[in-house]
Amino acid sequence: MGAAIGRQQLHRDERLGDRQRVRRVTMSTQSMTERIGDRFAESLPSPTRGFRKLLSLVGFVAVWWLCYRFGVLNFDHFASPVTTLVEFAGALAGQPLTEGGDTIYLHAVYSAARVAIGVGFAAVFAIPVGLVVGTSQRWENLLYPALEAFRPIPPIAWLPIAIIVFPTLALGSVSVPLPALFVVFVGAFFPIFTNTIEGARNIETEYRRAAESLGASSGDVFRHVVLPATLPSIITGLSLGVGLGWITVVAAELLTGGPGLGYIIMQGSRLLQNQIVVIGMLAVGALGYASSLLVERLGHWLMSWSTTEERS
């Protein structure tokens, strides 16, 4: 017994000695500069996530300024980043974007409302249809070919037809441009639809069979198996749909006019006020980023069970 314990201790000592020899060899092959660099890197504090995001924005403005300063790709004829940021701060303070025009907040409210309504209606239709197509071969044969044929058509290509078919409603002093809403609806529908289908198709059949073997009805299987398993794909589709919603609403407002961020971008281009164009683009980017964060928070709330499992 004592001899066996002694042999085990000898093997442990040999392994420890091997590790120390490897460490010494590794350190000896490193140059003095590399060792000083490693120690210096270990002593530096790790930047926070917020700092890295701020550094990304500062880097973007710095590249913009360098292109403007040295006239890269005719950027010297474009708006200066300093002038644009000053005017953007003034717009956030409530100054009209153009002489006698509206504030940026009014334009942002119009565009955000169109995106919210268009994406909302797209989700209401795309999610149920995607679940039905993804779980039923019969409904897939009936619906999927026609919808798939329309999917490659760019959403903005529907605008001429939408202008003819859909009127512009007047609700008091507020006009509701149905053509723009329809274009946003089309742009957001297909990402939500296709992601919902893929999520429903990728569910393991063993899960359904296990639920059915425990006495679950078809409604219980859908509610407790299909829908929770498809939620991550639905959230991904919503995130893509919101992004395309902002793209299509700006394109629609460029053509239909009226209050909106796309409208002020067009107005700035017509008036040769490049800083107004950039302000509109920055506003679209900020609102699109905020919309994506909102969808992400919605996903965390709907899938709280998933985050709980990861923590445990």
N, C-alpha and C positions, 0 to 999 in steps of 0.2 A: 504493500500500500504506500509506504513511504517512498519507495523507489519510483512508483508511478507518479506521485506528486512532484518528485524531484525532476523527472523528465519533462512534465508539463511546464514547470517553472523554467527549465532550460530552454524549451521551445519558445516560450513567451519572451525570454531575454534575447534570444536570437532574432525574433521578429522585430523587437524594439530596436535592436542594434542595426538591422537592415534599414528600418525607416530613418534612423538618424544618419546613416551613411548616405542614403538617397538625398536627404535634405541638405547635407553638407556638399554633395556633388552638385546639386541644383544651384545652391548659393554660390559655389565656386565658379560655375559657368556663367553666372550673371555678371555683367560689368558693374563697376562702381556707379556709373550714371543710372543704370536701370534700378539698382537697389535704392539709390537716393530718390529716384522718381516714384518707386513703389511706396516708400515711407512717406513721401510728401503727399501722395494721393490718398493714403490712408488717414493722414492728419486733417485733410480738408473735409469740411462738412458736406454731406450730400444735399444737393439742391432740392427744394420742395417741388411738388407738382405745379403749384401756382406760379412759382418762379420760372419754371421751364416754359409754361404757357406765355408768361409775360415776355420772356426772352425771345420766343418765337415771333410775337408781334413786333417787338423792337427790331428784330432782324429784318422783318418784312419792310418796315418803314425805312430802315437803313439802306436796303437794296434799292428801294424806290428812289430815295434821295440821290444815291450814287448814279443811278441811271439818268435822273433829271439833271444832275450837276454836270455830267460828262457827255450828255446828249446821246446816250445809247439808244439805237433804234428810234430816233426822233423823239425821245422822251423829253427833250428840252422844249418841245412845242406843247407838252402836256402840262397838267397842273402840278405846281410845286407841293410836296407833301406838307411843308410848313403852312402854306396858305390854306390848303385843304383842311388840315386839322384845326386851324383857327376858325375857319368858316363852319366846320362841323360842330365845334364847340358853341358857336353862335346859334346854329340851328337847334342844338339841344337846349339852348337857353330860351327858345321860343321865337327867334327871328324868322320871318318868311324866307323861303328859299329863293324866290324870285320877287321882283318888285310887284307889289299888289297881290302876291300869291298866298298860299296857305302854308302853315307850318309843317314841319316834317312829321309831327305826331299825327296830324289828320291824314296825311298820305299813308303813314304806317298802319293806322287803324283800318283804313279801307283795304289795303293789301292783305293785312293779317286776317281780317274778317272773310275775305274771299278765299284765302287758303284754308281757314278753319272750316268754312261751310263746304267747300269742294272736297277736301280730304275727309271730312266727317261723313258726307253722303257716300263717298267712295268706299269707306270702311264698312258702312252699313250694308252695302250691296256686295262688296267683294269678299268679305269674310264668310258669310253664309254660303254664297255660291262656291267659293273655294273649298269649304268643308264638304259640301255635297259632292262636288266633282272629285275631290281627293279620296272620298270614302265609298263612292258608288260607281261601279263600272258602267252601269246603265246611264246615269246622268252625265258621266264623262263623255260617252259617245254622243249624247244629245247636245251638250253645251260647249264642250271644250273646242271642237274644230272651228266653230264660228268665232268664238272669242279669240282663239289663237290666230285666226286670220286677220283680226283687227289690231292685234297687239303691236306689230311692227310699224304701224302708221304713226308718225310723230303727232303728239297731241296738238301742236299749233296748226297742223294741217286741217284739223277739224274746225278751226275758227271761221272760215268763210261760210261753211254750212251752218254753223251755230248762229252766226249773225242773221242768216236768212230764216232759220227755223225758230229760234228763241228770241222773244222780245226783251226789251229793257223795262223792267217793272219800276214803277214810281210809288214808293211807300212814304207818302207825305213829302218831305223835303229831301228824302234819301232815295237815290236811284240804285236799283239792284240790277247790274248787268249780267243777265243769265248766260250770254255767250262766254264771258270770262269764267264764270262758275263752272260751266260745262267743260271747258278746256282743262281747268284744274281737276275736275272730277275724272276726266279721261286719263290725265297724267298720273294721278295717284291710284287709280283703280287697278291697273295691271301689275304693278309691283306688289301690292297687297294680295291680289288674287293669286299670282303665281307662287308667292312665298307660302301662302296658306295651303295651296295644293301640295307643295313639296313637303311641308310639315305633316300634313295628314297622311301622305303616302309613305313616309319614312317611319311610321309607328310600327313597332314590332308586333307581329300577329300573336306572339305568345302572351302579351299583355291583355289583349282582348279575350283570348281563350281562357286565360286565368280568371278574369273577371266573370266571364259567362259561366265557367265551371263552379263559381261560388254563388251562382244564382242571380247575377246582375242582368237586368233587362237591357234592351238595346238603348233606351234612354239613359240608363245608368252608365253603360259603357261609354256613350258619347260624352256625358257630363263629367265622369270621373277619370276617363282614360284618354279619349280622343282630344277633347278640348285642352286639358292641361298640357298634354304632350305637344300640341300644335302651337301653344302660346308663344314660345320663343321665335318661331318662324313668323307668326303674325306680327309680333313687335318689330322684327327686322323689316317686314314689308311696310309697316306703318312709318318707320324711320325713313326708308327709301321713298315712300309716297309723299311724306312731308317735304323732303328735299326737292322732288320733282314738282310738287305743288308750287313752291316758290319760283322755280325756274319757269313754269308755264304761266303763272300769274303775271310775272314781269313781261314775258313775251306777249301775253294777251293785252296788257295795259299799254304796251308800246304801240299797239295797232288800234285798240278801241278808244284810247284816251280816257279822260275823266280823272278824278283824284286817285292817286296810287303812286307807289314808288317807281313803277315802270314808266308812268306818265311824266314824273319829274326828270327821270333820266333822259327821256326823249326831248323834253323841253330844254334841258341843259345843253343837249347836243345841238338843237336848233338855234339856240342863242349863243353858241360857241362859248359856253361857260363850263369848261371841263371840270372845275371843282364841284359843280352841282351834280355832274354825272358820277363823279367818284363818291360824293356824299350819299347819293342814292344807292350805289353799289355797296358801300359800307353798311348802310342801314339794312339792306337785304341780307348781307352776310351775317350781321349780328342777330337779326330776327330768325334767320334760318338756323343758326347755331342754338339759339334759345329754344326753338321748336324741337330740335333734335334732343336737347337735354330734357325737355318736358316729356317726350315720348320715352326716353330712357327711364325717367322717374316713374312713369306709368307702368313700364315693364317691371321695374323692381317691386312696385306695389302689388301688381297682379300676380307676380311670381314670388311672393314673399316666402313661400314654402321652399323654393329652390335655394334662396340665400340662406335660409335656416339650416338646410341640409349641408351646405358648403361649410358653414361655421362649425357645425357639429363634427 
